[in-house]
Amino acid sequence: MSHPLDLCDLRRRIQLALDAEMAVQSEVLAPVGDAVEPLLDSIVRLLAGGKRLRAAFLYWGYRAAGQADSDAAVRLASSMEFFQAAALLHDDVMDGSDVRRGMPAAHRALAARHAESGWAGDSNRFGESGAILAGDLCLQWSDELYATCGLPDSELARGRRMFDTMRTQLMGGQYLDLLESARGWDHLDTAARIASARTVMRYKSAKYTIEHPLLIGAAVGGVSERDLAHLSDYGLALGEAFQLRDDVLGVFGDPAITGKPAGDDLREGKRTVLMAFALDEADAVQHAVVGKLFGQPDIDEDGVAQLRDVLVDTGAVTRVEAMVDSCARESLASLRRADSLEPEAVGVLEELVRITATRDA
């Protein structure tokens, strides 16, 4: 099989759909004037990269119902890319991230433009405000693209509730992430820490990455309620595998491949399953290292290396890798319980389990 994300020339066609929609929206904003071009540029740069994973899950969920390939289906799938762009733009502001996909994050680029132009006010606040507005535009355009993709209204109506659920629950998940960082873990035992981290992971990432896009496509396509339930189980388990892998890459990944600095999750103090496992097995010296360095925004590479050693030496990385494998197996088992899905789509979804669980970016 060719790479599943490139079957039906999917990634190229998604980019064409995104470019076409940006051209339409640029015309809508044209009366506002040329001053908004940097705002649009920040979105265009972000949309030029990415794996197109969410769009692919929506597309193959639609095809799993036995529906044919069409440009309208690709446009529908592309709405997920605008939604993800919104999430990334807002997330980078909340996390204070400097880099996204190997480039300055949108709020940093806009802040730099403000500083270079010598404009009045605080450059960082200008950049953050601009990036929030860019994210809001992407949220609006994801909705427009969904509604105007070209599929029959009767089909789109079947997926609308899940589309709305996805957008609402992601915002709840983002808030949970903020809340857990603020409240801390000192009052929780290990089981509660893991449960908390998995709840955040589920609603901030796992559902909107795989389960929800897949269910939107499958519902629009007309998959039976019984098999929608199996696809939901498949998507949630694989979404958790995706985020668990992301947590490892956020600490140990190659920045040249991931497009973001390794160790930022440690500087931000992200309370992940990986960190919960480490604290569970850490001795007094290792606890002291975590207490001193974890969550410090200015820790240097030596400090990051010390925290990495704790994660490895406590067995936390090994335990997370085992969870990834377990989630991947659970995902495949759920998919194979479905009995009325189109075989080619099932084959693609099976291959996507392998790619998601073993990815390096």
Summary of the structure (lengths in Angstrom):
residues: 361
radius of gyration: 20.8
end to end distance: 20.9
largest distance: 62.8
contacts: 1250
relative contact order: 0.11
helix: 79%
strand: 1%
